[in-house]
């Protein structure tokens, strides 16, 4: 498992042969904020399994269907 925020970091994780990549931040507006469109572009440029992170909670959970991800993680969701 590895984490990434950019296309370059995704390619590094592919070379490291990780099984899943945590890609963030999809919803939380911090320094690594991607938003849905950038997240989707990044996740569609790899065959790796992508896990969405960053600001996922019950009110935006359905939006994850718009992107290529196999799972999600989020403190906000589980609080």
Secondary structure, 3 states (H helix, E strand, C coil): CEEECCHHHHHHHHHCCCCEEEEECCCCCCCCCCHHHHHHHHHHCCCCEEEEECCCCCCCHHHHHHCCCCEEECHHHHC
